[in-house]
Amino acid sequence: MERTETAGLPDAAELLDGIPAQRAPAPATRAAPARRRPWRLLPTPTGTPFTFGYAAVLAVTSLVTEYADPDLVHRLLQASSTDVAHLVRTPALVVPASALWIAGGLLSPYALGFLLVLTALERRIGGARTAVVFLLGHVLATLATELPVGLAVLAGHLPDSSLHRLDYGISFGVAASFGALAGLLRPWLRWPLLVGFGWMLVQDLVALTDPLSAWGHLFSLVIGVACWPMVRRWAGVGRGAR
């Protein structure tokens, strides 16, 4: 009887083979650890074309300031200065020209900061957007520091000589880019870096070595922090595209 009742049924082994739960799970594979690539800290022609190209231009102008005739260098820097007199006469010329020089040359801390900060920012949001952040800091901080000087001269609180000064360099743009980059970092890294850099800028302001530049660096940092919603949105778009 038992054979007669089960004669038309498939073999039990075949039934068990057809049940997914009976199949042995595939062995879990461990993700390979991410490789650290230190060279990604520096700009490359393909990975960060904006920073790489800009750094090449700055290297050339730094060599000019180092080895060219001092009188020629002084005339070039004076023609590129974003002081009040030049901003009134030729703003479209001096605003970009002033960002072609590094105050202090290639040994300036802002030269190293330029390479590291702009490279990191460009890898996250792209070259054109990095240029926007840099220019925002460069232009807005310049206006925030020079316009009060012009108003003070008009009011008679400063001499006319205050309208003519050497004001050039990349430091405002670098400070703004640093502030913007901080918004893309993890909190455990973001806040110590911001506090440390901000404290250094405050010390420069208290020292009164160059109050206008010190205020400009603080303004630039604030401008970069104000860009957080924008750069976070850009970085999110970049990750989604990849």
C-alpha positions in Angstrom: 0.0 0.0 0.0 2.7 2.5 0.8 4.4 1.9 -2.5 1.1 2.2 -4.4 0.3 5.6 -2.7 3.7 7.1 -3.5 4.4 5.7 -6.9 3.2 8.8 -8.7 5.1 11.3 -6.6 8.6 12.6 -7.5 11.5 11.6 -5.5 11.9 13.5 -2.2 15.4 14.5 -3.1 14.1 16.4 -6.1 11.6 18.2 -4.0 14.3 19.4 -1.5 16.4 20.5 -4.4 13.6 22.8 -5.6 13.2 24.6 -2.3 15.4 27.7 -2.2 15.9 27.5 1.6 17.6 24.2 1.1 20.3 25.6 -1.0 23.6 26.4 0.6 24.2 30.2 0.8 27.0 31.6 -1.3 30.1 32.3 0.8 30.3 35.9 2.0 33.1 37.9 0.3 35.0 40.5 2.3 35.3 43.9 0.7 38.9 44.7 -0.2 40.3 47.5 1.9 40.4 50.9 0.1 43.8 51.8 -1.1 45.3 55.0 0.1 46.7 57.1 -2.6 48.8 60.0 -1.2 49.3 61.5 -4.6 45.6 62.4 -4.7 46.4 65.2 -2.2 48.1 67.1 -5.1 46.6 68.3 -8.3 46.8 66.4 -11.6 46.1 67.5 -15.1 43.2 65.0 -15.5 41.8 64.7 -12.0 41.9 68.4 -11.0 42.5 70.5 -14.1 41.5 73.8 -12.6 43.8 73.5 -9.6 46.7 72.1 -11.7 46.5 74.8 -14.4 46.1 77.6 -11.8 49.1 76.2 -9.9 51.2 76.2 -13.0 50.4 79.9 -13.6 51.2 80.8 -10.0 54.5 78.9 -10.3 55.5 81.0 -13.4 54.5 84.3 -11.7 56.4 83.3 -8.6 59.5 82.7 -10.6 59.0 86.1 -12.2 58.9 87.8 -8.8 62.0 85.8 -7.7 64.3 86.4 -10.7 63.0 89.3 -12.7 64.2 92.9 -12.4 62.9 94.3 -9.0 61.6 97.5 -10.7 59.7 95.5 -13.2 58.3 93.3 -10.5 57.2 96.3 -8.5 55.4 97.8 -11.5 53.6 94.5 -12.2 52.4 94.1 -8.7 51.4 97.7 -8.5 49.4 97.4 -11.7 47.7 94.3 -10.2 46.9 95.8 -6.8 43.3 95.9 -5.7 43.6 99.1 -3.8 40.8 101.6 -3.9 42.4 103.7 -6.6 42.8 100.7 -9.0 39.3 99.3 -8.1 37.8 102.6 -9.1 39.7 103.0 -12.4 40.2 99.4 -13.7 38.3 96.9 -11.6 37.9 94.4 -14.4 41.6 94.3 -14.8 43.0 94.3 -11.3 40.5 91.9 -9.6 41.7 88.9 -11.7 45.2 90.1 -12.1 45.7 90.3 -8.3 45.0 86.6 -8.0 47.9 85.7 -10.3 50.5 86.4 -7.6 51.4 84.7 -4.3 52.3 87.1 -1.5 55.5 85.6 -0.1 56.2 83.5 -3.2 56.2 79.7 -3.4 57.4 79.4 0.2 54.2 81.1 1.6 52.0 78.9 3.7 49.1 79.9 1.4 50.9 78.3 -1.5 50.8 74.9 0.2 47.3 75.6 1.4 46.3 76.4 -2.2 47.5 73.0 -3.5 46.0 70.9 -0.7 42.7 72.8 -0.2 41.7 73.4 -3.8 42.7 69.9 -4.8 40.5 68.4 -2.1 37.6 70.7 -3.0 37.9 70.2 -6.7 37.8 66.4 -6.3 34.5 66.8 -4.5 32.6 69.5 -6.4 34.5 69.9 -9.7 36.8 72.5 -11.2 34.2 75.2 -12.3 32.5 75.1 -9.0 35.8 75.3 -7.1 36.6 78.4 -9.2 33.3 79.9 -8.1 34.0 79.4 -4.4 37.6 80.8 -4.8 36.4 83.9 -6.7 33.7 84.6 -4.2 36.2 84.7 -1.4 38.7 86.7 -3.5 36.2 89.3 -4.7 33.9 89.8 -1.8 36.7 89.9 0.8 38.6 92.4 -1.3 35.5 94.7 -1.5 34.8 94.2 2.2 38.2 95.5 3.1 38.9 98.2 0.5 35.5 99.9 0.3 35.6 101.0 4.0 39.1 102.5 3.3 37.6 104.5 0.4 34.7 105.7 2.6 37.1 106.6 5.4 39.2 108.7 3.0 36.1 110.5 1.8 35.1 111.2 5.4 38.5 112.6 6.2 39.4 109.9 8.7 42.3 108.5 6.5 44.8 110.3 4.3 44.7 110.1 0.5 47.7 107.9 0.5 45.5 105.1 1.9 44.0 104.8 -1.6 47.3 103.5 -2.9 48.7 100.3 -1.5 49.9 96.9 -2.6 47.0 94.5 -2.2 47.4 91.2 -4.2 47.6 87.5 -3.7 45.5 84.3 -3.4 45.0 84.2 0.3 41.4 85.4 0.4 40.4 82.7 -2.2 42.3 80.0 -0.3 40.7 81.0 3.0 37.2 80.8 1.4 38.0 77.5 -0.2 39.1 76.1 3.2 35.9 77.3 4.8 33.8 75.7 2.1 35.8 72.4 2.2 35.3 72.1 5.9 31.6 71.8 5.3 32.2 68.6 3.3 34.4 66.9 6.0 33.3 64.7 8.9 32.5 66.6 12.1 35.4 65.1 14.0 37.8 66.7 11.4 35.7 69.7 10.4 35.5 71.5 13.7 39.1 71.2 14.9 40.4 72.4 11.6 37.9 75.4 11.5 38.7 76.3 15.1 42.5 76.0 14.6 42.5 78.1 11.4 40.1 80.7 12.8 42.3 81.1 15.9 45.4 81.6 13.7 43.5 84.4 11.8 42.4 86.0 15.0 46.0 86.1 16.3 47.0 87.8 13.1 44.3 90.4 13.6 45.3 91.0 17.2 49.0 91.4 16.2 48.0 94.3 14.0 50.7 93.4 11.5 48.3 94.0 8.5 44.8 94.6 9.8 43.2 94.9 6.4 44.5 91.5 5.3 43.7 89.9 8.6 40.1 91.1 8.4 40.0 90.0 4.8 41.0 86.5 5.8 38.3 86.3 8.5 35.7 87.5 6.0 36.9 84.9 3.5 36.6 82.1 6.0 33.0 83.2 6.8 32.2 83.4 3.1 33.4 79.8 2.7 31.3 78.6 5.6 28.3 80.4 4.1 28.8 78.3 1.0 28.1 75.1 2.9 24.6 74.5 1.6 25.8 75.2 -2.0 28.9 73.0 -1.9 27.0 70.2 -0.1 24.4 70.2 -2.8 27.1 70.2 -5.5 29.0 67.4 -3.8 25.7 65.4 -3.5 25.1 65.8 -7.3 28.6 64.7 -8.0 28.3 61.5 -5.9 25.0 60.7 -7.6 26.5 61.1 -11.0 29.3 58.7 -10.2 
